[in-house]
Amino acid sequence: MERPDPHARLDITRATPDDWQIVGGWAADEGWNPGLSDSRSFFAQDPDGFFMGRIDGEPVSAVSVVNYGEDYAFLGFYLVRPDLRGRGYGIATWKAGLVHAGARTVGLDGVPAQQGNYRKSGFDLAHATIRYSGIPQPSPSTGDPEPGSVVPVAQAGGLKSIAIYDSCCYPAERPRFLASWLTGDGHHALARVVDGRVTGYGVVRPARDTFRIGPLFADTQDDARALFDALHASVGGAAVAVDVPGSNPAAVELAESYGLTPGFATARMYTGPVRPLAGERIFGVTTLELG
């Protein structure tokens, strides 16, 4: 790739879905293992929330700041081409993207080494998130689960019922995102139903290196286990990765019970208050890029 003139002006503009294919490649190079069709759902939520910096027309930096309603936004894809770091392109793109959030509370999942810099920008730590990955090993249930079933979300009330459940586990309503996420190319979306009531749901999708499970939201560890087993079976027993909030000991215990290996960690941080969440139900976050 040709190196742009370092003295040329950085132009920051909104990015298109085609532009984001380039950014997805940068994310893959960083080992983030992006989903193969993630950008469709990301742009469905907020098509104006994606920014790219260019020099002489050449892409050099990126950030997304995706708005959810009037009170919440999420920052992700904060990237600069490795050969052009340390020149201020990243922070300039960051600042331009944050304007899009307005007065909303902003969340992010950042690498722990950058926590100090994020604090300088007004972010405070909420909890760590650890990626667990590998081929799950058989793991017997530790409890006595209620009789129930795991079914496609269409058989559990569809988007309406899933959106209601999701609202307990996420800082904002996100029906536009969910409508795309639940039906994305290669996505398997399943719900756990006990006595006619949804007690959790999860999605598994193909990614660059392994399949990724997210979200994995459930009332109990046994509900989460039933969903995890069904999601894993739906991809033929292949290797999976799930981003587990360290603030939920039952979620960490579940991942470790399958023999999954902890990998890189991120720090969930916010610039302000978010609405109360049922943290005990979050066994796997949806995506590090959009929360």
GIJO-V650319 format. One record per backbone hydrogen bond with DSSP energy under -1.0 kcal/mol. CO is the residue of the C=O (numbers start at 1). NH is the residue of the N-H. Records with the same first field share a line. If there is no record, write none. Layout:
CO: NH + NH
This chain:
5: 8
11: 54
13: 52
16: 20
18: 21
19: 22 + 23
20: 24
21: 25
22: 26
23: 27
24: 28
25: 29
26: 30
27: 32
28: 31
34: 208
38: 42
39: 43
40: 44
41: 45
42: 46
46: 49
49: 65
50: 15
51: 63
52: 13
53: 60 + 61
54: 11
55: 58
58: 55
60: 81
61: 53
62: 79
63: 51
64: 76
66: 74
68: 72
71: 105
72: 68
73: 107
74: 66
76: 64
77: 79
79: 62
81: 84
88: 92
89: 93
90: 94
91: 95
92: 96
93: 97
94: 98
95: 99
97: 100
98: 101
99: 102
101: 104
105: 73
106: 271
107: 75
108: 269
110: 267
111: 114
112: 115
114: 118
115: 119
116: 120
118: 123
119: 122
124: 270
127: 268
128: 246
129: 266
130: 244
131: 263
132: 242
133: 261
134: 240
149: 193
151: 191
152: 155
153: 156 + 158
158: 162
159: 163
160: 164
161: 165
162: 166
163: 167
165: 168
166: 169
168: 278
174: 178
175: 179
176: 180
177: 181
178: 182
184: 187
188: 204
189: 153
190: 202
191: 151
192: 199
193: 149
194: 197
197: 194
199: 219
200: 192
201: 217
202: 190
203: 214
204: 188
205: 212
206: 36
211: 241
212: 205
215: 203
216: 283 + 284
217: 201
220: 224
221: 225
222: 226
223: 227
224: 228
225: 229
226: 230
227: 231
228: 232
229: 233
230: 234
232: 235 + 237
233: 236
239: 211
240: 134
241: 213
242: 132
243: 285
244: 130
245: 248
248: 252
249: 253
250: 254
251: 255
252: 256
253: 257
255: 260
256: 259
258: 137
261: 133
264: 131
266: 129
267: 110
268: 126 + 127
269: 108
270: 124
277: 279
278: 281
279: 282
281: 218 + 283
284: 216
287: 291
